[in-house]
Structures are given as structure tokens and as C-alpha cells.
Amino acid sequence: MICVDTFLHTEQENGVDARYSRQVLFSPIGVEGQRKLIGSRVAIVGMGALGTVLANHMVRAGVGYVRLIDRDFVEASNLQRQMLYDEDDAAMMTPKAIAAAKRLQLVNSLVTIEPHVMDLNATNAEDLLGDIDLILDGTDNFSVRFLINDVSIKLGIPWIYGGAVASRGVSLTILPGQTPCLRCLFTQAPAAGTTETCDTAGVIGGIIHVVASFQATEALKLLVGATEHLNLRMQQWDLWFNQHSSINVTGALKADCPACASKQYDYLETDIDGDTIQSLCGRNSVQIHPVVPAAKPLEYWEERLKPLGSVERNRFLLKFQAGPDLHMVIFPDGRVLIQGTDDLIQAKSLYSRYIGM
């Protein structure tokens, strides 16, 4: 056994910061593994419950570059399980990516943290994920996961799927060309409204930490090159009812898979002439993301909308009360959330009335 003082001296000689000493003492990582982590680039898609735990692990572990991608802002209902946020973030409607980056930079100033307040979609996915070593799934919907899967297969980037709702969770590590991809297991994303979400079935905090900690550990194995220790089985948990299963999915690799066999990337295809209009399942909200956004600053929208209803603005977004139970949240990239309805026609009508089409 090496004593701590000797270790820390050696550690400094090797150019590895002392904060990682206990991780480096774990022999499967060691100094060389820590160097690999410092040189690694990870993207986390979704900075909700899973994403905050994943980001916390990656930054504290010393992954050198962490990109945070999220379209949403902090609300009071997030605080029960989204561990990087506080009441001030909710009161100020701070975008999750910004709030998380600010908190994590205080944890580890050696890591480059790059927040992106935007919706991951077919028009930007390859740009946001193409220069990354590993993609971590912190999302809450299957459409985005299938998009991540297409990017992963097309560009040869591994990703780790994770999901949690109620007291149940699931995770799977996907290695392009080696393991079944998401489309091998599920032909297409489930239709909106056919699966449970945290907003319809609730969620307890414990399952979030189980799933995300499993994802984070698999991420460390991948990044340090310990691929022989990867767990390539699908893991499923139900903490409330004391259930755990580990399913061998290697036989699910399909010779006719549209993505990994036929190289058909359906979720990366987009109608460049049309807007993206999406009902956010369980959220009673609709997102409208124009392909050609109105190039106006938030100050412009504040001046325009203030005579028509209550307006709140910070430097990241503007919230406008469009009716007794209807709000429009406008982002600088032109994206708009219509809160209070899941009716696409009503949402588009409101958008047209106040923003213009």
C-alpha cells in the first residue's frame, strides 16, 4: 500500500490534480485512467433529474469537457429530484443548462463546461454531438433518444440510455457496430401519450440516482478504456417493489435494423421548409421550434407583448401570460413553449396571433 502523502506527491509529479486522489487510488482507473478522463469529451442531453446526477458525476470525476444540452428552465416541481437546482433558480426561471453549469463550475474549475439552452433536433444534433467521445442520455422522451441513436450509429459514438419514472428505471450501454442499437430493440419511438412520464406517473428521487449512477460508472469504464468490464445487459429496477432484472439483449441485434444495418437515419431527417411542432407528453405544453426563427431580441418581445398581458423576462427567456391558464415562453433561438394546452392547433393559433408565422 502506498501512503497518501507519497501518493499525493507522485500525483502532482504526474500532473494530476490532488482532488482526484481517491479516484486514482482505485486501481482500475489509476493515474493513466485519470489522464484519459481529463482528455475526454462528454455530452449530456437533458439536464433534468438523470442529467443533473450524470453531470455531477462527470464533473467531479474530472472529465475534461462536459457539454450540457437542455431546452427547459427550472421550475419548483423540479427541486424534489433535480439535484443541481435551488429555489432561486426556480424563481428566476433560470435555464437548466445555465444553472447546472454555474453550480458545477464551483465544484470543479478545471473542467470545461459548455451549456447550450436549446432543443436537440435533427437540424443541430450532429453539430452538438459530433465532436464528443460519449453521449449520456438524461432525456425524458423517446423521440430525442431515437435521434441520439441515429447520431451515435452514423458517427460511431457510443451512448448510454437511461430512463426513470415512478419507482422504475432502465439503462443500456450502446456501442455502434458491436451491440444492438435502440432501433434493434424498439422499431420506432412510441406515440405521444402512450408511455408514462414523470408528469403523469410521478417519480421518486432514489430511482434517479440508481439509474444515473449506473450510467456514470459505465461511462467511466468506457472513457478509461476498460471495455472488458462494461455491462452490456439491459438493467431494470423497481426500487419500491424490490425488483431488479438484468436482461441479455445481445441476440436482439437485427440484420435488418433500419439504423445500424441499413444506415437509414430516419430521425435525422427533417423538413427544412416546416416548423417543428411537438406536444410535450404529460407536460400540458406544446413546443414550436421554427426552422427560420424570428430574429428579434427578448427586449423586442417584451415591448410588443407587455400591453397584451403579464410579462416576465430574464436574459435567457421571456414568459408571457396569453390567457387565464395559458403562458408562452419565448427563447432567444426563436423556440416557444405554449404552456396550458397540448392541442397543437390551439398552440399554433396562439403562436400565429402573438408571434406570427
C-alpha positions in Angstrom: 0.0 0.0 0.0 1.3 3.5 -0.9 0.8 6.1 1.8 -1.4 9.1 1.0 1.5 11.7 1.3 3.7 9.7 -1.1 0.8 9.3 -3.4 -0.1 13.0 -3.5 3.5 13.9 -4.2 3.6 11.4 -7.0 0.2 12.6 -8.2 1.4 16.2 -8.5 4.5 15.0 -10.4 2.3 13.2 -12.9 0.3 16.4 -13.5 -2.9 15.1 -12.0 -4.8 17.4 -9.5 -5.0 16.3 -5.9 -8.8 16.4 -5.9 -8.8 13.1 -7.8 -6.5 11.3 -5.3 -9.2 8.8 -4.1 -10.3 8.0 -7.6 -6.8 7.5 -8.7 -6.2 5.1 -5.8 -8.9 2.9 -7.3 -6.5 0.7 -9.3 -8.8 0.1 -12.4 -8.6 3.9 -13.0 -5.1 4.9 -11.7 -3.1 7.9 -12.9 -3.3 6.8 -16.6 -7.1 6.4 -16.4 -7.4 9.8 -14.8 -5.4 11.3 -17.6 -7.8 9.7 -20.1 -10.8 11.2 -18.2 -9.2 14.6 -18.3 -8.7 14.3 -22.0 -12.3 13.1 -22.7 -15.3 14.9 -24.1 -18.8 14.0 -22.9 -22.3 15.4 -23.9 -25.3 15.1 -21.6 -28.6 15.5 -23.4 -31.3 16.6 -20.9 -30.5 18.4 -17.6 -33.4 17.1 -15.6 -33.2 14.5 -12.9 -30.9 12.0 -14.6 -28.9 14.7 -16.3 -28.1 16.6 -13.1 -26.8 13.4 -11.5 -24.8 12.5 -14.6 -23.3 15.9 -14.9 -22.4 16.0 -11.2 -20.6 12.6 -11.5 -18.7 13.6 -14.7 -17.5 16.9 -13.5 -16.4 15.6 -10.1 -14.6 12.7 -11.8 -12.6 15.2 -13.8 -13.9 14.5 -17.3 -12.2 17.4 -19.1 -15.0 18.7 -21.3 -18.7 18.4 -20.5 -21.4 19.8 -22.8 -24.8 20.3 -21.2 -27.8 20.4 -23.6 -31.3 21.3 -22.4 -34.3 23.2 -23.7 -36.1 23.9 -20.4 -35.9 26.2 -17.4 -36.1 25.4 -13.7 -39.5 25.1 -12.0 -40.4 24.4 -8.4 -41.6 20.9 -9.2 -38.1 20.0 -10.4 -36.5 20.6 -7.0 -37.6 17.3 -5.5 -35.2 15.3 -7.7 -33.1 17.6 -9.9 -30.1 18.0 -7.5 -28.2 20.9 -9.0 -31.0 23.5 -8.7 -32.4 25.6 -5.9 -35.4 27.8 -5.1 -33.7 30.9 -6.6 -33.2 29.1 -9.9 -36.9 28.3 -10.0 -38.0 31.8 -9.0 -35.7 33.3 -11.7 -36.8 30.8 -14.3 -33.1 30.0 -15.0 -32.5 27.7 -17.9 -31.4 24.3 -16.6 -28.2 24.2 -18.6 -27.1 27.6 -17.3 -28.0 26.9 -13.7 -26.2 23.5 -13.8 -23.1 24.9 -15.5 -22.9 27.7 -12.9 -23.2 25.2 -10.0 -20.8 22.7 -11.4 -18.1 25.3 -12.2 -17.9 26.0 -8.5 -17.4 22.2 -7.9 -14.5 21.8 -10.4 -13.0 24.8 -12.1 -10.6 22.6 -14.0 -13.4 21.2 -16.2 -14.6 23.0 -19.3 -18.4 23.1 -19.0 -20.3 24.3 -22.1 -24.1 24.9 -21.6 -26.5 25.0 -24.6 -30.0 26.3 -24.0 -31.7 24.6 -27.0 -33.8 21.8 -28.2 -31.8 18.9 -29.6 -33.3 18.2 -33.0 -32.5 17.0 -36.5 -31.1 20.3 -37.6 -28.5 20.6 -34.8 -27.9 17.1 -33.4 -24.8 16.3 -35.5 -23.2 19.7 -34.7 -23.8 19.3 -31.0 -22.8 15.7 -30.6 -20.3 15.1 -33.5 -17.2 16.1 -31.6 -17.9 14.1 -28.5 -16.4 10.8 -27.2 -19.6 9.7 -25.4 -23.2 10.7 -25.2 -25.2 10.3 -22.0 -29.0 10.2 -22.1 -30.7 12.4 -19.5 -33.8 13.0 -21.6 -37.4 12.3 -20.8 -38.8 11.3 -24.2 -38.1 8.6 -26.8 -38.1 10.9 -29.9 -34.9 12.5 -28.7 -33.4 9.1 -27.7 -34.0 7.8 -31.2 -32.4 11.0 -32.6 -29.3 10.3 -30.3 -29.3 6.7 -31.5 -29.1 7.9 -35.2 -26.2 10.3 -34.4 -24.5 7.5 -32.5 -24.7 4.9 -35.3 -23.9 7.4 -38.1 -20.9 8.9 -36.4 -19.7 5.8 -34.4 -20.1 7.5 -31.0 -21.2 5.2 -28.0 -24.1 6.3 -25.9 -25.7 5.2 -22.6 -29.5 5.1 -22.5 -31.3 5.8 -19.2 -34.8 6.3 -18.1 -36.8 6.6 -14.9 -40.4 7.0 -13.9 -42.4 6.3 -10.7 -40.0 3.9 -8.9 -38.8 2.1 -12.1 -35.6 2.6 -14.1 -33.7 1.2 -17.0 -30.3 1.6 -18.6 -28.4 0.2 -21.5 -25.0 0.9 -23.0 -25.0 1.0 -26.8 -21.8 0.6 -28.8 -22.2 1.2 -32.5 -21.4 -1.8 -34.6 -21.0 -4.1 -31.5 -24.2 -4.1 -29.6 -27.9 -3.8 -30.5 -28.9 -0.2 -31.0 -32.2 1.3 -29.8 -33.9 0.6 -33.1 -32.9 -3.1 -32.9 -34.9 -3.2 -29.6 -37.8 -0.8 -30.5 -38.7 -0.3 -34.1 -39.8 3.3 -33.6 -40.5 5.8 -30.9 -43.8 5.2 -29.0 -46.6 7.6 -29.9 -47.0 10.6 -27.7 -49.2 9.8 -24.7 -48.7 6.0 -24.8 -46.0 5.9 -22.2 -45.8 7.1 -18.6 -43.8 10.2 -17.7 -42.8 11.9 -14.5 -45.5 14.4 -15.1 -48.2 11.7 -15.3 -47.0 8.9 -13.0 -44.6 10.8 -10.7 -41.1 9.7 -9.7 -39.2 9.2 -6.5 -35.6 10.5 -6.2 -33.9 7.2 -5.3 -34.5 5.6 -8.7 -32.9 8.6 -10.4 -29.7 8.1 -8.5 -29.6 4.4 -9.1 -30.0 4.7 -12.9 -27.8 7.7 -13.3 -25.0 6.3 -11.1 -25.1 3.1 -13.2 -24.8 5.2 -16.4 -22.0 7.2 -14.9 -20.0 4.1 -13.9 -20.4 2.6 -17.3 -19.2 6.0 -18.7 -16.0 5.9 -16.6 -15.3 2.4 -17.9 -15.7 3.5 -21.5 -13.6 6.6 -21.1 -10.7 4.9 -19.4 -10.7 2.1 -21.9 -11.9 -0.7 -19.5 -14.3 -2.0 -22.1 -13.9 -5.6 -20.9 -15.7 -4.6 -17.7 -18.7 -3.0 -19.5 -22.1 -4.3 -18.5 -23.9 -4.8 -21.9 -27.1 -6.2 -20.5 -30.2 -4.1 -20.1 -30.7 -3.3 -16.5 -34.1 -2.7 -15.0 -35.1 -1.7 -11.4 -38.2 -1.1 -9.4 -37.0 0.2 -6.0 -40.4 0.4 -4.4 -41.2 -3.3 -5.1 -37.6 -4.5 -4.6 -37.2 -5.8 -8.1 -34.1 -5.9 -10.4 -33.5 -7.7 -13.6 -30.5 -7.9 -16.0 -31.5 -8.9 -19.5 -29.2 -10.3 -22.1 -30.0 -8.3 -25.3 -27.1 -9.4 -27.5 -29.4 -11.6 -29.5 -31.6 -8.6 -30.4 -29.0 -7.3 -32.9 -31.1 -7.2 -36.1 -29.7 -7.8 -39.5 -32.4 -5.6 -41.0 -32.3 -2.8 -38.4 -33.0 0.5 -40.2 -30.3 2.3 -38.3 -27.3 0.1 -37.6 -27.8 -2.4 -40.5 -29.3 -0.3 -43.3 -27.8 3.1 -42.3 -31.2 4.7 -42.6 -31.3 7.6 -40.2 -35.0 8.5 -40.1 -34.8 10.7 -37.0 -32.0 12.8 -38.5 -34.2 13.7 -41.5 -36.2 16.9 -41.2 -38.5 19.0 -43.4 -36.4 22.1 -43.8 -39.4 24.1 -45.0 -41.5 23.3 -42.0 -41.6 24.2 -38.3 -41.1 21.6 -35.6 -44.3 21.4 -33.5 -44.4 18.9 -30.7 -46.7 18.2 -27.8 -44.7 17.5 -24.7 -46.2 14.4 -23.3 -47.5 14.8 -19.7 -46.5 18.5 -19.6 -49.7 20.0 -21.0 -47.4 22.1 -23.2 -46.5 22.4 -26.9 -43.2 23.4 -28.3 -42.8 25.2 -31.5 -39.4 25.5 -33.0 -39.4 27.5 -36.2 -36.8 26.4 -38.8 -36.4 30.1 -39.6 -36.8 31.9 -36.3 -38.0 35.5 -35.9 -34.7 37.3 -35.4 -35.8 39.5 -32.6 -34.2 40.0 -29.1 -36.2 39.3 -26.0 -36.5 43.0 -25.3 -38.4 43.4 -28.6 -41.0 40.7 -27.5 -41.3 42.3 -24.0 -42.2 45.7 -25.6 -44.6 44.1 -28.0 -46.4 41.8 -25.6 -46.4 43.9 -22.4 -49.6 45.8 -23.4 -51.3 42.5 -24.0 -50.7 40.7 -20.7 -48.3 40.0 -17.9 -44.6 39.6 -19.0 -41.6 38.3 -17.0 -38.2 38.4 -18.6 -34.6 37.4 -17.7 -31.6 37.3 -20.1 -32.4 33.7 -21.1 -36.2 33.7 -21.7 -39.4 35.7 -21.6 -42.7 34.4 -20.1 -46.0 35.9 -21.4 -49.5 35.2 -20.0 -51.6 34.7 -23.1 -54.8 33.7 -21.2 -56.1 32.7 -17.7 -54.3 29.4 -17.9 -52.0 29.9 -20.9 -48.4 31.0 -21.0 -45.9 31.5 -23.8 -42.2 31.1 -23.0 -40.0 32.6 -25.7 -36.3 31.7 -26.0 -33.6 33.7 -27.9 -33.3 31.0 -30.5 -36.9 31.5 -31.5 -38.2 28.5 -29.8 -41.6 28.9 -28.0 -43.3 26.8 -25.3 -47.0 27.1 -25.1 -47.9 26.1 -21.6 -51.5 25.2 -20.6 -52.5 23.2 -23.7 -51.5 20.0 -25.5 -53.7 20.9 -28.5 -51.4 21.5 -31.5 -54.0 23.6 -33.4 -54.6 25.8 -30.4 -50.9 26.2 -29.8 -50.2 27.1 -33.4 -53.1 29.6 -33.4 -51.7 31.3 -30.3 -48.2 31.4 -31.8 -49.6 32.9 -35.0 -51.6 35.5 -33.1 -48.7 36.8 -30.9 -45.5 35.8 -32.8 -46.6 35.5 -36.4 -46.0 32.6 -38.8 
